[in-house]
Amino acid sequence: MSKTKFKIALMIETSGSYGRGVLRGIARYSHLHGPWSFHVLAGHTSQSLPDIHSWKADGIIGRMNTPQILKAVAESGLPAIGLDIPFDQTGHVGGESRISEIHPDPDATADLAVNHLIERGFKQFAFVGEGERVWSMRRKLAFSKRIAEEGLPCYIYPVPKAKGGKPSWDKEASFMETWLKELPKPIALMASNDERGREVLDAAMVAGIAVPDDLAIIGVDNDDILCELCDPPLSSVDFNTIKAGYEAAELMEKLISGKIKKPRTILSEPLTVVTRRSTDVYAMEDRKVAQAIGFIRDNAAEPIRVPDVLKAVPISRRALELRFKQVMKHSINDEILLAHLQRAKELLQSTTLPVEEIAYLAGFSSNSYMGDVFKKRLGTTPARYRKSVQR
């Protein structure tokens, strides 16, 4: 039996898909480069920290959701990596960052969300966050900046003040309902995470707002169980959490060995938007274009061509091409290729199917043609793309 290489304390929840994915990535790194021994703390309280010393831990990876935990971890002297630390470290650990961090890239996250919503024809946007939490503020700033670059309006939800931070939901719900009613419609909204998205959906339902027709909502983290429990099911930005966990473990080994001496921040890249009913709408004044896009995306797995679209949307090819150029800024064929490409990306990310089979399932006429589209649109091959999103 191999001797344990390192003893790592983990403060990571197992109730959500993000935490479970990170843990899988850490386990994968341990299997390849360990073995490591893990001590999973029963909670996120500072009272658990003394156990780390008696257990003789070599490092800590986990959620540090209170200033007390953050301070105690920093003062332990152990190499530590925080997941999405919700505070400005300089305000809690002696004036400088002393803990490494791994968190989703806010700009890339906002880009995916905005592109997804703009593709659906929305021209008005809103953001609902979690008050002063750093990760929420990062996403708010990135989202509002990207919308400003598009020259479009963005309405920011004013989180009510309460003792201890964000008010309880039963006290906040009526405030959010009123705010949502006052927004211009139709409008697309990004929530700071899936739990916040669920609250927005609940408030919209009580307020009598039609989702997604008048209010499209997208969350972040793609907690599949939580998203499916929403009514309607919540679209969400998905992350390669296994890769994030793997990179956190890789960084931990370098911190323990002394190869890296100063804290590092790793930005975790988002993968894609998982589309569910909450954004499954095309908010376009041109109903012919909306109808055509709906047909194309519903049939992304089929080898459809422009004549197939024209059969579904009774209008001349010239007229529809002109409307596409005006509304979408590209041709009907471009829209078909984008739908096939998105389908292929999803299959490459989520399955181990051969690339040749994926080309068929994504509606491409051949594997070589799919390769040409990947090179032209993404600057890479399908195989390299799969390697970049899977660890």
HELIX and SHEET records of a PDB file:
HELIX    1   1 SER A   17  HIS A   33  1                                  17    
HELIX    2   2 SER A   46  SER A   48  5                                   3    
HELIX    3   3 PRO A   50  TRP A   55  1                                   6    
HELIX    4   4 PRO A   67  GLU A   75  1                                   9    
HELIX    5   5 GLN A   89  GLY A   91  5                                   3    
HELIX    6   6 PRO A  106  GLU A  119  1                                  14    
HELIX    7   7 VAL A  134  GLU A  149  1                                  16    
HELIX    8   8 TRP A  169  GLU A  182  1                                  14    
HELIX    9   9 ASP A  194  ALA A  207  1                                  14    
HELIX   10  10 ASP A  224  LEU A  229  1                                   6    
HELIX   11  11 THR A  241  SER A  257  1                                  17    
HELIX   12  12 ARG A  277  THR A  279  5                                   3    
HELIX   13  13 ARG A  287  ASP A  298  1                                  12    
HELIX   14  14 VAL A  306  ALA A  312  1                                   7    
HELIX   15  15 ARG A  317  VAL A  327  1                                  11    
HELIX   16  16 ILE A  332  SER A  350  1                                  19    
HELIX   17  17 VAL A  355  LEU A  361  1                                   7    
HELIX   18  18 ASN A  367  LEU A  378  1                                  12    
HELIX   19  19 PRO A  382  VAL A  389  1                                   8    
SHEET    1   A 6 SER A  37  VAL A  40  0                                        
SHEET    2   A 6 LYS A   7  MET A  11  1                                        
SHEET    3   A 6 GLY A  59  GLY A  62  1                                        
SHEET    4   A 6 ALA A  80  LEU A  83  1                                        
SHEET    5   A 6 SER A 100  PRO A 104  1                                        
SHEET    6   A 6 THR A 265  SER A 268  1                                        
SHEET    1   B 6 CYS A 154  ILE A 156  0                                        
SHEET    2   B 6 PHE A 125  VAL A 128  1                                        
SHEET    3   B 6 ILE A 187  ALA A 191  1                                        
SHEET    4   B 6 LEU A 215  VAL A 220  1                                        
SHEET    5   B 6 SER A 235  PHE A 239  1                                        
SHEET    6   B 6 PRO A 270  VAL A 274 -1                                        
END                                                                             
